[in-house]
Amino acid sequence: MATTRIMPLHTGKGRTESQAVSDIIDYVANPQKTDNGRLVTGFACDSRVADAEFLLSKREYISTTGRVRGADDVLAYHVRQSFVPGEITPEEANRLGVEFAKRFTKGNHAFVVCTHIDKSHIHNHIIWNAVNLNCDRKFRNFWGSTRAVRRLNDTICVENGYSIVEDPKPHGKSYNKWLGDRVKPSHREQLRVMIDQALEQKPADFDGLLKLLAEMGCEVSRRGQAIRLKAPGWKNVARMDEKLGQGYSEDEIRAV
């Protein structure tokens, strides 16, 4: 599964808040792209009037907190997911989009998941309200959010047996073409997901992390200064260094 970064939604030039939110909701929920709206799912909101509900919650937020921002205020957030052609059904793609949104927002924000089937590859558009369900806090984009989105998506994909994409635009190929060439997760992709799953269990220290990996079926060994890992079903080992991916070297994981 490939994802883009989190895209904040502002009012933009010449648009009111109402127009900004309704424009993006109208686009992602387009009946011609979502099988006449069958592939649109709302959480804690009615997808048919989500734009109005998002703005109502913002007014309640201002009334509750007294915090008012200018034209740069973020109204909602947008993430796009794409899937390997022929690998997933539209219904399953929509379900995974809902799972991602619930886990990423911890169920604290209303959202809409719209699955588009008008292209060769099925993809989701996920829009969540910047204001939480209690109307007393807002979602704040954070440093490293792109990596966090990617890690959660990779985890969900592997948990459900679907391919993940290591690099959206490698070697000059268009994203869509390269996406179609992917069949199964690479060894390093599986190791990254296993590490993420181990970290989610909050091990007390680095040795605790390695123990969790071993319990998950990963072979862990050390050669010289390098830790070597081998996921189940693979013959070759991969070192826990910068080649495993940004954020997955031994030093970076120890820091976590």
N, C-alpha and C positions, 0 to 999 in steps of 0.2 A: 504494500500500500504506500502510495506517495502522498505527501502532504505539502502544502505551502505554509508559509509563516502565518501567524495570527495577523489579521488585517483589521485594524480599528476603523470603525465607521464614524466619521464626523459629518457635520452638516454640509460642508463643501460650499463652493461659491454659488451664490444666487439661489440656494435651496433653504427651505425651512426645515426644522427638525422632522416634522411630519412627512415632508417630501423625501428627505434623506432615508428615513426608515422604510417608508412604503415603496420607494424605488427598488431597494435591494430585496425586500420580501417579494415584491411582484416579480422580479427577475428570477429568483431562485425557485419560486413556487409556480412558475409558468406551466399551465396544464399541458402544453405541447411537449414539454421536456420531462414531465413527471407522470405520464400516463393518466392524463386528466385529473391530476391531483391525488391519485391513489398512492403515490410514493412520497407523500408529504406527511411528516409526523411532528406533532407539537408536544412539548413537555412543559407542564405548568402554564400552558397558554393555549388559546384556540388559534391554530395556524391560520385560520381565515381572517382573523382580526389581530394578528400578533403585533402589527405595527402600532395599532392604537393601544394595546395593552402595554407594550414597552414604554410608550410615552406617558401613559398614566402612572406607571410605576416610578418613572423619573420625577413626576410632579410630587408623588407621595414621598420620595426620597428627599427632595428639596424641603418639603413641609416638615419632615421628621428631623432632618439634620441641620437645616439652614444653610447648607453648602450649595453655592451657585457658581458655576463656571461659565466662561465665555464661549465664543464660537469654536474653540478648540476642544470642547467637551466631547468625550467619546460616548456614543449612544448605544453601540452594540459592537460585537466582534464577529469576524467571519473566518472560517477555516474551510479549505477545499480538500477533499480526499479523492484519489483516483485509484482504480483497481485494474488489474491485468485483464485484458479482453478475454471473454469466454470462461473466466475462472469463477465468477460469482454471479448469483442471480440478483436482480434489482431489489427484491425483498430482503435478501441477506445483506446486501450493501447498506440498505436503509437501517437495518437492525444494528449493524456494526457502527454506523454513524451515530445512532442514539446511544450505544454503549460508550463510545468515545466521549461524547458530549457530557454524559452523566458523570463519568469518571474524572474528566478534566475539570469540570466546574464543581465537582463534589455534590452534585444535585442541588446546588444553591442558586442556580440561575435558570430562568425560563429559556427555552431554545426551540428552534425549528430545524429539522433535518429534511432536506429536499434532495431526492435521488434523481439525477438526470440520465436519461437513456437515449438521448438524441445523437450521441456520438458513438464512435466505435468502442470506446471504453466507458464503462459505467463510472460515474463520479457523484460524490455528495457535495452539497453546499450546506454548511452548518452555521447558523446565525444564533448567537446567544445574547441575551439582554445584559448590558453592562451593569444594571442595578440588580441586586440580589432579590430573592423572594420576600425577604423581610423589609425591603426598601430602606435599609439603614446602612448598607455598605455597597461599594462598587467593585467590580472586577478590575484589578490593576495588572496591566501587562508588565512583565518583569524581564530582567536580563536573563537570557538563556531560554526564553519561552519557546523559541523555534525548536531547540533541541528537546525540550520537554514534550512538545507536541509530537515530534518524530518518535521519541522513545515510547510514548504511550501507544501510538499507532502501531509501531512495530510489535509491541507486546501483544496487543489485541489481535493483530494479524496472525502471529505465530500460534497464539492460544486457540485460534479458530481454524488453523490449517491453511492459511492463505499466504501468497507470496508478498514480499515486501521489496521496496525499491531502495537501493543503496545510494544512488546519485541521480537526481531528476534530469540532469543534462550532461552526461559524460561523453567524452570523445567526439564532441561536435554533433552527435545524433540529436534529432528532435526528441523531446520527452516522450511523445506518444509512440514513436517508432521503437524507442528503446524499451518502453514499458511493455510493448507487445512481445519483445524478445525474452522477457523474464518468465521463468517457469517455476522455480523453487528458490527459497531463501538460500543465500550463500552460508558457508560455515561461519564466517565472521558475523553475519547477521544473526544467526542463531545464538552465537555466544553473547552478543550484545544484549539480546532479549533475556537470556538466562541471567546475565549480570543484573539487569534491571529488576527482574523478578526477585533475585536474592536481596538486592538493596531495599526493595519494598518491604521485606521482612525485618528491616532495621537491625542488622547484625551489630554486635557490640564493638567489633573491631575488624581489621582486615582478615585476620585468620578465621574469624567467624564467617566472613563472606565466602572464603575459599571452602570452608566446611559445608556451607549451604550449597555451593556449586557442586561439590562432590556428591551430596545427597540427592541432587537433581539428576545425577548420571553423568556429569561432566568429569572427565579425567583431568586431574590437576597435578602438575609436576614442576620441578624447578631444574633448570640447566644453567649453571653459572649464576649470573644475576637475574636471569630472565625466568618469569613464570610462564609455563606453557599450558594451554588448555586444549581439550578435544571434546567436542560435543558428541552425543550418542549418534552412531551411524556414520561417523567420519573416520578416515584412515590417518590423515595428516593432522599435525598439531598447529596451533596458532599462538604466537606469543602475545602476552598482555603488554603491548606497547602502543606507540602512536599509530601503527598500521592497523590496529584493531578498530580505530575510529576515534575521532575527537571526543575526549571525555572518558575514554576507556583504557588509558594507560595505567600502569600500576600506581604511579604518583598521583594521577588525577583521582583514581578511585579511592586511594588512601585518604586524600583530602576530603572526599565525600564522607 
